[in-house]
C-alpha cells in the first residue's frame, strides 16, 4: 500500500489508542497526515512526532467549526484522498440512568460529527470532480454488547447503518465507504473505564485476552490502523459498505473458551 502523494484526514487524529495506530499505519505507508483534534496539547505532541503532518484544532461537534475546518482544508489542499472518522467518546452507564447531557455528548461525537465531516468531505470531492474514500471507526459493540453500553452500542450501530447507506449512495461517484470495528484495544487508560464494571481491571483484561478471543493476544492500535489503510487503498477497490471487525475473532465465538476447554 503506497500512499505517497496522498493526503489523508483523520479526526481524533492526535489521540492515543486507535487514533495513534491509524496515523502510524498511514505514515508508514507514505501518506501526508491531516490531523484534526480538539486537544491542542495532543496536537502539539503529534506534530513533534510527525513533523510533516498538518494539524488543525477543531471541535467537530460544532457545525460551524466543521465548516470552518473544511474551508481551511479547501484552501491548503488541492486534493484530500481519504477521511478516517476516528474521533469518538465512550459511556459506561445503563441507558435508563444516563442523563440527557450524556446522551447528547455521546451522539454528537459518535454520530453527528461523523455525518458532518463525511458530508463536507463528499461535497468537496464532488465539487472538484475527484474521488476519495471514507473509513469510519465502529466497534464490536455494533455486533454484540454488554451491560452499561446500550447507548454506546446504539451509536456504533448507527455508524454501521451510515456506512452502508452512504456506500450505496456514493458508489456511482467512485467513492467507497467502509467501517472498521475494533475489539478490545489495550491502553493503560482503559483501566479507568473497566473499573466501572469490575474491581480487578488487570484481571479482567487478562481473562479477556485468554478466554474471550480466538487469538490469545491483545490487539495493538496499529493492527486497526493497517486495516484502515487497506480500506483506503486501491487494493480494496472492490470493497464498500462493509464493516470489518479487528477483534482477534471475538465476534465469532459462540462460547467463551474457558467454557469449552
SERO-4910 file (N, C-alpha, C, O; in steps of 0.05 Angstrom, whole numbers):
BEGIN
 pado doro    nc1    nc2    nc3   cac1   cac2   cac3    cc1    cc2    cc3    oc1    oc2    oc3
  Unk    A     17    -24      0      0      0      0     18     25      0     32     30     19
  Unk    A     16     39    -22     33     63    -25     15     88    -25     -1     92    -43
  Unk    A     19    104     -4      3    129     -2     19    154     -7     11    176      1
  Unk    A     42    151    -20     58    174    -26     42    193    -44     31    184    -64
  Unk    A     42    218    -37     26    238    -52     -3    239    -44    -18    254    -56
  Unk    A    -11    223    -24    -39    222    -16    -42    237     11    -26    234     29
  Unk    A    -63    253     12    -70    268     37    -93    255     51   -115    252     39
  Unk    A    -89    246     75   -110    232     90   -117    247    115   -100    254    131
  Unk    A   -143    253    118   -153    268    141   -163    248    162   -178    230    157
  Unk    A   -153    252    187   -160    234    209   -172    251    232   -157    268    243
  Unk    A   -197    247    239   -208    261    262   -200    247    287   -196    222    287
  Unk    A   -198    262    309   -187    250    333   -159    239    328   -150    220    341
  Unk    A   -145    252    310   -120    241    299    -96    245    317    -75    233    312
  Unk    A    -99    260    338    -76    265    356    -78    247    381    -61    249    399
  Unk    A    -99    231    383   -104    216    407    -86    191    409    -70    185    391
  Unk    A    -89    177    432    -76    152    436    -95    130    428   -118    135    420
  Unk    A    -87    105    431   -105     83    424   -108     80    394    -88     82    379
  Unk    A   -132     75    385   -137     70    357   -127     93    339   -116     88    318
  Unk    A   -131    118    347   -122    140    331    -92    140    326    -83    146    304
  Unk    A    -77    132    347    -48    130    344    -41    109    324    -22    112    308
  Unk    A    -55     86    325    -49     65    306    -56     72    278    -41     64    259
  Unk    A    -77     87    274    -85     95    247    -65    114    235    -56    111    212
  Unk    A    -56    134    251    -37    153    239    -10    140    234      3    147    215
  Unk    A     -2    122    251     24    109    247     24     91    222     42     91    207
  Unk    A      2     75    219      0     58    195      0     74    170     13     67    150
  Unk    A    -15     97    169    -16    114    146     11    127    141     20    129    118
  Unk    A     24    135    162     51    147    160     70    128    148     86    134    130
  Unk    A     70    103    158     88     82    148     83     77    118    101     69    104
  Unk    A     58     81    109     52     77     81     57    101     63     53    100     39
  Unk    A     67    123     75     76    146     60     55    168     58     60    187     43
  Unk    A     33    166     72     12    187     70     21    213     83     36    212    103
  Unk    A     11    235     73     13    260     87    -12    262    106    -34    261     96
  Unk    A     -7    264    131    -28    264    151    -40    292    155    -26    312    157
  Unk    A    -67    292    156    -81    316    164    -96    309    190   -116    294    189
  Unk    A    -86    318    212    -96    310    238   -114    332    250   -106    355    252
  Unk    A   -137    324    257   -157    342    270   -163    331    298   -168    308    302
  Unk    A   -161    349    317   -166    341    345   -176    365    361   -170    388    354
  Unk    A   -190    360    383   -199    381    400   -178    390    420   -180    411    432
  Unk    A   -158    373    424   -138    377    445   -112    389    434    -98    376    420
  Unk    A   -107    415    440    -83    427    429    -57    415    438    -38    414    423
  Unk    A    -56    406    463    -32    393    473    -26    367    458     -3    361    452
  Unk    A    -47    352    453    -43    326    438    -34    332    410    -18    318    399
  Unk    A    -45    353    398    -37    361    371     -8    369    370      7    361    352
  Unk    A      1    384    390     29    392    391     47    368    394     68    367    381
  Unk    A     40    348    410     56    324    413     56    308    387     77    297    379
  Unk    A     33    306    373     32    292    348     49    305    327     63    292    311
  Unk    A     49    332    326     65    347    307     94    342    312    110    341    293
  Unk    A    102    339    337    130    334    343    139    307    332    161    304    322
  Unk    A    121    287    334    128    260    324    124    257    294    136    240    281
  Unk    A    106    274    283    100    273    254    103    301    243     83    314    238
  Unk    A    127    311    239    131    339    232    119    347    205    114    370    200
  Unk    A    115    328    188    103    334    162     73    335    162     60    342    142
  Unk    A     61    328    185     32    328    187     21    357    189     34    375    199
  Unk    A     -3    360    178    -18    386    181    -38    382    204    -54    363    203
  Unk    A    -37    399    223    -53    396    247    -74    418    250    -67    442    246
  Unk    A    -98    411    257   -120    430    260   -135    425    286   -143    402    291
  Unk    A   -138    446    302   -155    443    326   -183    450    319   -189    471    308
  Unk    A   -201    432    325   -230    437    320   -247    419    338   -239    397    344
  Unk    A   -269    430    345   -290    414    360   -310    406    339   -328    421    331
  Unk    A   -308    381    330   -325    372    307   -354    366    316   -369    357    299
  Unk    A   -361    372    341   -389    371    349   -403    396    338   -428    396    336
  Unk    A   -388    417    332   -399    442    323   -401    443    293   -380    440    279
  Unk    A   -424    448    282   -428    450    253   -411    473    242   -400    471    220
  Unk    A   -409    495    257   -394    518    247   -364    511    246   -350    519    228
  Unk    A   -354    498    266   -326    491    267   -319    471    245   -297    472    234
  Unk    A   -337    453    239   -332    433    217   -331    448    191   -314    443    174
  Unk    A   -350    467    187   -350    483    163   -324    499    160   -312    500    138
  Unk    A   -315    512    182   -291    527    181   -266    510    175   -248    517    160
  Unk    A   -266    486    186   -245    467    182   -242    461    152   -221    462    141
  Unk    A   -265    454    140   -263    446    111   -258    470     93   -248    466     71
  Unk    A   -265    493    101   -257    517     86   -227    520     86   -215    526     65
  Unk    A   -215    515    109   -186    517    111   -173    495     94   -153    500     80
  Unk    A   -184    471     96   -172    449     81   -175    453     51   -157    446     36
  Unk    A   -197    465     42   -200    471     14   -179    490      4   -171    488    -19
  Unk    A   -171    508     20   -150    528     12   -123    515     11   -107    519     -7
  Unk    A   -117    498     32    -90    487     34    -84    464     15    -62    460      6
  Unk    A   -105    448     10   -100    423     -5   -115    422    -31   -139    429    -32
  Unk    A   -101    415    -52   -115    412    -78   -130    386    -80   -148    383    -97
  Unk    A   -124    367    -62   -139    342    -61   -136    330    -33   -115    331    -21
  Unk    A   -158    319    -23   -158    302      1   -168    275     -8   -190    272    -17
  Unk    A   -151    255     -4   -157    229    -16   -172    210      2   -182    189     -7
  Unk    A   -172    216     28   -186    198     46   -193    212     72   -180    230     81
  Unk    A   -215    202     84   -225    212    110   -228    188    129   -241    168    122
  Unk    A   -216    190    152   -219    170    173   -234    183    196   -223    200    210
  Unk    A   -259    175    200   -275    186    222   -269    169    247   -283    150    254
  Unk    A   -247    178    260   -237    163    284   -247    175    310   -249    160    330
  Unk    A   -252    200    311   -260    213    337   -284    199    349   -304    194    335
  Unk    A   -283    194    375   -305    182    388   -302    183    418   -280    187    428
  Unk    A   -324    181    432   -324    181    461   -340    157    471   -356    145    456
  Unk    A   -336    149    496   -350    126    508   -368    135    530   -368    157    540
  Unk    A   -384    115    539   -402    119    562   -408     92    573   -418     74    559
  Unk    A   -402     88    599   -409     63    613   -430     69    634   -423     75    657
  Unk    A   -455     68    626   -477     74    644   -503     62    632   -507     64    607
  Unk    A   -519     51    648   -544     39    638   -561     61    625   -562     84    635
  Unk    A   -575     54    604   -589     73    588   -611     88    604   -615    112    600
  Unk    A   -624     74    623   -645     87    638   -634    106    659   -649    121    671
  Unk    A   -608    104    665   -596    121    685   -582    145    672   -579    166    684
  Unk    A   -573    142    647   -558    163    634   -574    189    632   -599    188    629
  Unk    A   -560    211    633   -574    237    631   -576    246    601   -563    235    584
  Unk    A   -593    266    597   -596    277    570   -570    289    561   -563    287    537
  Unk    A   -555    302    579   -529    314    572   -509    292    563   -494    296    544
  Unk    A   -509    269    577   -491    247    569   -499    236    542   -482    229    526
  Unk    A   -525    233    538   -535    223    512   -526    242    489   -517    233    468
  Unk    A   -530    268    494   -524    287    473   -494    287    467   -486    289    444
  Unk    A   -477    286    488   -448    285    484   -440    261    467   -424    263    449
  Unk    A   -451    238    474   -444    213    460   -452    214    431   -437    208    413
  Unk    A   -477    222    426   -487    222    398   -475    244    382   -472    242    357
  Unk    A   -468    267    395   -458    289    379   -430    283    368   -423    292    346
  Unk    A   -414    267    383   -388    260    373   -389    235    356   -378    234    334
  Unk    A   -403    214    366   -401    188    353   -419    185    328   -414    168    311
  Unk    A   -439    202    325   -457    201    302   -457    227    286   -449    227    263
  Unk    A   -465    249    299   -469    274    285   -443    284    272   -443    292    249
  Unk    A   -421    283    287   -395    292    277   -386    275    253   -374    286    234
  Unk    A   -391    249    255   -383    232    232   -399    239    207   -387    241    185
  Unk    A   -424    244    211   -441    252    188   -432    279    177   -430    283    153
  Unk    A   -427    299    195   -420    325    185   -393    325    170   -391    338    149
  Unk    A   -373    311    181   -347    310    168   -349    296    141   -337    304    121
  Unk    A   -365    274    141   -368    259    116   -383    276     95   -375    275     71
  Unk    A   -403    290    104   -418    307     85   -400    328     72   -401    331     48
  Unk    A   -384    342     88   -367    362     77   -345    350     59   -338    361     38
  Unk    A   -335    327     67   -314    314     51   -325    306     24   -313    311      3
  Unk    A   -349    294     24   -361    285     -2   -368    309    -19   -363    309    -44
  Unk    A   -378    330     -8   -385    354    -24   -360    366    -36   -361    375    -59
  Unk    A   -338    366    -21   -313    376    -32   -303    359    -56   -294    369    -76
  Unk    A   -305    333    -53   -297    315    -75   -314    320   -100   -304    321   -122
  Unk    A   -340    322    -96   -358    325   -119   -354    352   -132   -355    354   -157
  Unk    A   -350    373   -116   -345    400   -128   -320    400   -146   -318    414   -166
  Unk    A   -300    384   -138   -275    383   -152   -274    361   -173   -254    359   -188
  Unk    A   -294    344   -174   -294    322   -193   -273    301   -186   -261    288   -203
  Unk    A   -268    297   -160   -248    278   -150   -261    255   -136   -284    256   -128
  Unk    A   -246    234   -134   -256    211   -118   -239    209    -93   -216    218    -92
  Unk    A   -250    196    -73   -237    192    -47   -252    171    -32   -274    162    -41
  Unk    A   -242    164     -8   -255    142      6   -257    149     36   -241    165     47
  Unk    A   -277    137     49   -282    142     77   -280    116     92   -289     95     83
  Unk    A   -267    117    116   -268     95    134   -277    105    161   -266    124    172
  Unk    A   -298     93    171   -309    101    197   -300     80    219   -298     57    213
  Unk    A   -295     90    242   -288     72    264   -313     65    280   -325     82    294
  Unk    A   -321     40    278   -344     30    293   -333     14    317   -316     25    331
  Unk    A   -344     -9    322   -336    -24    346   -348    -52    345   -368    -56    330
  Unk    A   -337    -71    360   -351    -96    363   -378    -93    377   -395   -111    376
  Unk    A   -382    -70    389   -409    -64    401   -430    -60    380   -454    -57    387
  Unk    A   -423    -59    355   -443    -60    334   -452    -88    328   -472    -92    314
  Unk    A   -438   -108    339   -445   -136    335   -459   -147    360   -480   -161    358
  Unk    A   -448   -142    383   -460   -150    409   -449   -131    430   -429   -117    426
  Unk    A   -463   -130    453   -455   -111    473   -457   -122    501   -461   -146    504
  Unk    A   -454   -105    521   -454   -113    549   -470    -93    565   -478    -72    554
  Unk    A   -476    -99    589   -490    -81    607   -474    -55    610   -450    -55    610
  Unk    A   -489    -33    611   -479     -6    613   -469      6    587   -459     28    586
  Unk    A   -472     -9    565   -462      0    539   -485      2    518   -479      3    494
  Unk    A   -510      3    527   -532      5    508   -530     29    490   -534     27    466
  Unk    A   -524     52    502   -523     77    486   -499     78    469   -501     86    446
  Unk    A   -476     69    479   -452     67    462   -457     49    439   -449     55    416
  Unk    A   -468     25    444   -475      6    423   -494     19    402   -491     14    378
  Unk    A   -512     35    412   -530     49    393   -515     66    373   -521     66    350
  Unk    A   -496     81    383   -481     99    365   -464     83    345   -461     91    322
  Unk    A   -453     60    354   -437     44    336   -453     29    315   -444     24    293
  Unk    A   -478     22    323   -496     11    303   -505     32    283   -509     26    259
  Unk    A   -507     57    292   -513     79    274   -491     82    253   -496     88    230
  Unk    A   -466     79    262   -443     81    244   -445     59    223   -440     64    199
  Unk    A   -453     36    231   -456     14    212   -477     21    191   -472     17    167
  Unk    A   -500     32    199   -520     39    180   -512     62    162   -518     61    138
  Unk    A   -499     82    173   -489    105    157   -469     95    137   -470    104    114
  Unk    A   -451     77    145   -431     67    126   -444     53    103   -437     58     80
  Unk    A   -463     35    108   -476     20     87   -492     39     68   -490     38     44
  Unk    A   -507     58     81   -524     75     65   -508     94     47   -514     98     24
  Unk    A   -486    106     58   -470    124     42   -455    109     20   -451    120     -1
  Unk    A   -447     84     26   -434     68      5   -453     64    -18   -444     66    -41
  Unk    A   -478     59    -13   -498     55    -34   -501     81    -50   -503     80    -74
  Unk    A   -503    103    -36   -508    129    -49   -484    139    -65   -487    152    -86
  Unk    A   -460    132    -56   -436    145    -68   -420    127    -87   -401    136    -99
  Unk    A   -429    102    -90   -415     84   -108   -414     95   -137   -394     91   -151
  Unk    A   -435    108   -145   -436    119   -173   -415    141   -177   -408    148   -200
  Unk    A   -404    152   -155   -383    173   -157   -355    161   -152   -336    176   -149
  Unk    A   -354    134   -150   -329    121   -145   -317    129   -117   -293    131   -114
  Unk    A   -335    133    -99   -328    139    -71   -336    115    -54   -359    108    -53
  Unk    A   -317    102    -41   -322     79    -25   -324     87      5   -310    105     14
  Unk    A   -342     74     19   -346     79     48   -346     53     63   -363     35     57
  Unk    A   -328     49     82   -327     25     97   -323     32    127   -320     56    134
  Unk    A   -324     12    143   -320     16    172   -303     -6    183   -302    -29    172
  Unk    A   -289      0    205   -273    -20    220   -284    -21    248   -289     -1    260
  Unk    A   -288    -46    258   -298    -50    285   -277    -62    303   -274    -86    304
  Unk    A   -262    -45    318   -242    -56    336   -255    -72    359   -276    -65    368
  Unk    A   -240    -93    367   -247   -106    392   -234    -91    415   -232    -67    415
  Unk    A   -225   -106    435   -212    -93    458   -184    -86    449   -167   -103    446
  Unk    A   -178    -60    446   -151    -50    440   -139    -39    466   -150    -20    478
  Unk    A   -118    -52    475   -108    -45    502    -94    -18    503    -78    -12    485
  Unk    A    -99     -4    524    -84     21    531    -88     24    561   -108     17    572
  Unk    A    -68     36    574    -68     38    603    -92     53    613   -103     47    634
  Unk    A   -101     74    598   -124     90    607   -150     74    607   -170     83    618
  Unk    A   -150     51    594   -174     34    593   -182     24    621   -205     18    626
  Unk    A   -162     22    639   -168     11    665   -188     27    680   -205     16    695
  Unk    A   -188     54    677   -208     70    690   -237     64    680   -255     63    696
  Unk    A   -239     59    655   -266     51    644   -274     23    654   -297     20    662
  Unk    A   -255      5    654   -261    -23    662   -270    -24    691   -285    -41    699
  Unk    A   -259     -5    707   -267     -4    736   -297      2    740   -307     -1    762
  Unk    A   -310     11    719   -339     16    721   -355    -10    722   -379     -9    728
  Unk    A   -343    -33    716   -357    -58    718   -342    -80    733   -352   -102    737
  Unk    A   -317    -75    742   -302    -95    757   -282    -81    775   -271    -59    769
  Unk    A   -276    -93    798   -256    -83    817   -228    -92    810   -209    -83    822
  Unk    A   -226   -109    790   -200   -120    782   -196   -116    752   -197   -136    737
  Unk    A   -190    -92    743   -188    -87    714   -165   -103    701   -167   -112    679
  Unk    A   -142   -106    715   -120   -120    704   -128   -150    700   -121   -162    679
  Unk    A   -141   -161    719   -150   -189    717   -171   -192    694   -171   -212    680
  Unk    A   -188   -172    692   -208   -174    671   -195   -174    643   -203   -190    626
  Unk    A   -175   -157    639   -161   -156    614   -147   -182    608   -148   -192    585
  Unk    A   -135   -194    628   -121   -220    624   -141   -242    617   -135   -258    600
  Unk    A   -164   -243    631   -184   -263    624   -195   -259    596   -200   -278    581
  Unk    A   -199   -233    589   -209   -227    562   -189   -237    541   -196   -250    521
  Unk    A   -163   -231    546   -143   -239    527   -142   -269    523   -139   -279    501
  Unk    A   -145   -284    544   -142   -313    543   -167   -327    535   -165   -347    520
  Unk    A   -190   -318    544   -214   -334    540   -236   -323    522   -254   -337    513
  Unk    A   -234   -297    516   -256   -285    501   -249   -277    473   -264   -262    459
  Unk    A   -227   -287    463   -218   -283    436   -209   -310    424   -202   -328    439
  Unk    A   -208   -312    398   -197   -336    385   -166   -335    386   -154   -356    390
  Unk    A   -155   -312    383   -126   -309    384   -118   -297    411   -129   -277    419
  Unk    A   -100   -311    425    -93   -303    452    -72   -281    453    -49   -287    461
  Unk    A    -78   -258    445    -60   -235    449    -77   -210    448   -100   -210    438
  Unk    A    -67   -189    459    -81   -163    458    -77   -150    431    -56   -153    418
  Unk    A    -98   -136    423    -97   -122    397    -81    -96    401    -86    -81    420
  Unk    A    -62    -91    384    -47    -66    384    -62    -45    366    -75    -53    347
  Unk    A    -60    -20    373    -73      1    357    -65     -1    327    -82      4    310
  Unk    A    -40     -7    321    -32     -8    293    -46    -31    278    -47    -30    253
  Unk    A    -55    -52    292    -70    -73    279    -95    -62    266   -102    -69    243
  Unk    A   -108    -43    280   -131    -30    269   -123    -11    246   -136    -10    225
  Unk    A   -100      3    250    -90     22    230    -84      8    204    -90     20    183
  Unk    A    -73    -15    204    -67    -29    179    -92    -36    163    -92    -34    138
  Unk    A   -113    -43    177   -138    -49    163   -151    -24    151   -162    -24    129
  Unk    A   -149     -2    167   -159     24    157   -143     32    131   -155     40    112
  Unk    A   -117     29    132   -101     36    109   -108     18     85   -110     28     62
  Unk    A   -113     -7     89   -121    -25     67   -147    -15     55   -150    -14     30
  Unk    A   -167     -8     71   -193      1     61   -191     27     46   -207     32     28
  Unk    A   -171     44     52   -168     69     37   -152     64     11   -152     82     -6
  Unk    A   -139     41      9   -121     37    -14   -136     25    -38   -159     17    -36
  Unk    A   -122     26    -61   -133     14    -85   -135    -16    -84   -150    -28    -99
  Unk    A   -120    -29    -65   -123    -57    -62   -151    -65    -53   -159    -88    -55
  Unk    A   -165    -46    -42   -193    -51    -32   -213    -39    -52   -236    -32    -43
  Unk    A   -206    -36    -77   -223    -22    -96   -251    -34   -100   -269    -21   -109
  Unk    A   -254    -60    -93   -280    -73    -96   -294    -77    -69   -314    -91    -67
  Unk    A   -284    -63    -48   -296    -66    -21   -309    -40    -14   -296    -19    -12
  Unk    A   -336    -41     -9   -350    -17      0   -375    -26     15   -386    -47     10
  Unk    A   -383    -10     34   -407    -16     50   -402    -37     71   -421    -48     82
  Unk    A   -377    -43     77   -371    -65     95   -362    -55    123   -350    -34    126
  Unk    A   -367    -71    143   -357    -68    170   -339    -91    176   -349   -114    178
  Unk    A   -313    -86    178   -293   -108    183   -285   -106    212   -275    -86    222
  Unk    A   -288   -129    226   -281   -130    254   -252   -137    257   -242   -156    245
  Unk    A   -238   -121    273   -210   -126    280   -210   -133    310   -206   -116    327
  Unk    A   -216   -159    316   -223   -166    343   -211   -192    353   -220   -204    373
  Unk    A   -190   -202    339   -179   -228    346   -199   -250    347   -196   -270    361
  Unk    A   -220   -247    331   -241   -268    328   -262   -268    350   -277   -287    352
  Unk    A   -263   -247    366   -282   -247    389   -310   -250    380   -326   -263    393
  Unk    A   -318   -237    358   -346   -237    350   -354   -264    337   -377   -268    332
  Unk    A   -334   -282    333   -340   -308    321   -345   -329    342   -354   -351    336
  Unk    A   -339   -323    367   -342   -343    389   -371   -347    397   -385   -328    403
  Unk    A   -380   -372    397   -406   -378    407   -405   -381    438   -422   -371    453
  Unk    A   -384   -396    447   -379   -399    476   -352   -388    482   -333   -389    466
  Unk    A   -349   -376    506   -323   -368    515   -305   -392    517   -314   -414    523
  Unk    A   -279   -388    513   -261   -410    512   -257   -424    539   -249   -447    539
  Unk    A   -262   -410    561   -260   -423    587   -283   -442    591   -281   -460    609
  Unk    A   -304   -440    575   -327   -458    577   -322   -484    562   -331   -505    569
  Unk    A   -306   -482    540   -302   -505    522   -276   -519    527   -272   -542    517
  Unk    A   -257   -507    541   -231   -520    546   -231   -537    571   -211   -549    578
***
